[in-house]
Amino acid sequence: MIAFLTLELRIEHAQSLKDKRQVVRSLKDRLRVQFNVAVAELDSNGLWNRATLGVVSVSDSRDYLDGLMKNVERQALRIANNRGADVADSSVEFL
């Protein structure tokens, strides 16, 4: 099984691409270290106050992946809020 979590971020305080990158990089790095998942920015549009992240993990247990993605989403909300951003939308897909 493969679990794919999509996170849509709003970064209201970002005034430049540098501000956006600081939030996105921090979130990606912390999720990778804490949960051992693959994280990538999916939408590299020129908007400074929006970002889309994809989080992926592989396991033979759907229950494990479901719990993992819920924990990743919960932690992403905390990290984003601490960085002045918020998660506008999220979705999980299993393949």
Phi and psi in degrees as a GROMACS rama.xvg file:
@    title "Ramachandran Plot"
@    xaxis  label "Phi"
@    yaxis  label "Psi"
@TYPE xy
-123.821  130.027  ILE-2
-108.651  133.779  ALA-3
-127.718  112.239  PHE-4
-103.768  128.149  LEU-5
-109.82  129.184  THR-6
-119.812  123.622  LEU-7
-99.1752  118.585  GLU-8
-105.661  142.841  LEU-9
-113.997  125.888  ARG-10
-120.145  81.9514  ILE-11
-64.0655  -32.8111  GLU-12
-81.3032  -8.43292  HIS-13
-65.9027  124.678  ALA-14
-109.073  -5.17375  GLN-15
-154.631  169.905  SER-16
-63.6122  -32.4571  LEU-17
-62.6882  -42.4117  LYS-18
-60.7556  -43.5337  ASP-19
-62.661  -46.8177  LYS-20
-61.729  -36.2831  ARG-21
-62.2225  -43.7539  GLN-22
-67.2674  -47.4491  VAL-23
-64.7092  -44.8539  VAL-24
-63.5066  -43.0022  ARG-25
-61.1621  -46.1134  SER-26
-63.3697  -46.7881  LEU-27
-60.0763  -48.3679  LYS-28
-63.4097  -43.6683  ASP-29
-67.9029  -38.8234  ARG-30
-67.7323  -39.8708  LEU-31
-59.8185  -48.0094  ARG-32
-68.2698  -45.8255  VAL-33
-72.0454  -35.9131  GLN-34
-116.901  -4.27838  PHE-35
55.0216  51.8565  ASN-36
-119.177  162.395  VAL-37
-90.3408  131.654  ALA-38
-131.912  134.179  VAL-39
-145.892  149.014  ALA-40
-79.517  125.557  GLU-41
-93.2868  -34.6641  LEU-42
-114.748  105.538  ASP-43
-99.3722  45.888  SER-44
-72.4658  169.76  ASN-45
-82.4697  6.10738  GLY-46
-74.9251  128.921  LEU-47
-79.6088  -22.7272  TRP-48
-107.156  14.3894  ASN-49
-138.821  146.277  ARG-50
-152.375  150.214  ALA-51
-122.704  125.177  THR-52
-115.012  145.089  LEU-53
-116.112  134.416  GLY-54
-122.335  129.141  VAL-55
-130.575  142.011  VAL-56
-146.077  155.243  SER-57
-126.121  137.297  VAL-58
-159.733  165.339  SER-59
-88.6768  -2.59783  ASP-60
-117.843  118.736  SER-61
-66.6042  -37.1171  ARG-62
-61.4281  -42.6559  ASP-63
-60.8718  -47.4434  TYR-64
-63.3221  -38.7953  LEU-65
-61.7918  -47.1119  ASP-66
-63.7435  -41.1852  GLY-67
-61.3794  -47.7429  LEU-68
-65.9762  -33.6677  MET-69
-65.1823  -41.6114  LYS-70
-66.6183  -40.7745  ASN-71
-61.8904  -44.7356  VAL-72
-62.4983  -44.0668  GLU-73
-61.9985  -43.592  ARG-74
-69.2924  -36.9063  GLN-75
-61.5288  -39.1959  ALA-76
-60.3924  -44.8495  LEU-77
-63.9484  -48.118  ARG-78
-62.5005  -45.806  ILE-79
-61.1711  -44.6798  ALA-80
-62.1643  -38.5767  ASN-81
-67.6671  -24.0461  ASN-82
-96.6944  6.29565  ARG-83
82.6584  20.7457  GLY-84
-122.939  171.643  ALA-85
-143.995  157.135  ASP-86
-88.3598  110.363  VAL-87
-77.4385  -32.6516  ALA-88
-157.793  152.492  ASP-89
-150.398  151.864  SER-90
-152.216  149.471  SER-91
-120.845  135.781  VAL-92
-125.454  144.216  GLU-93
-116.266  131.988  PHE-94
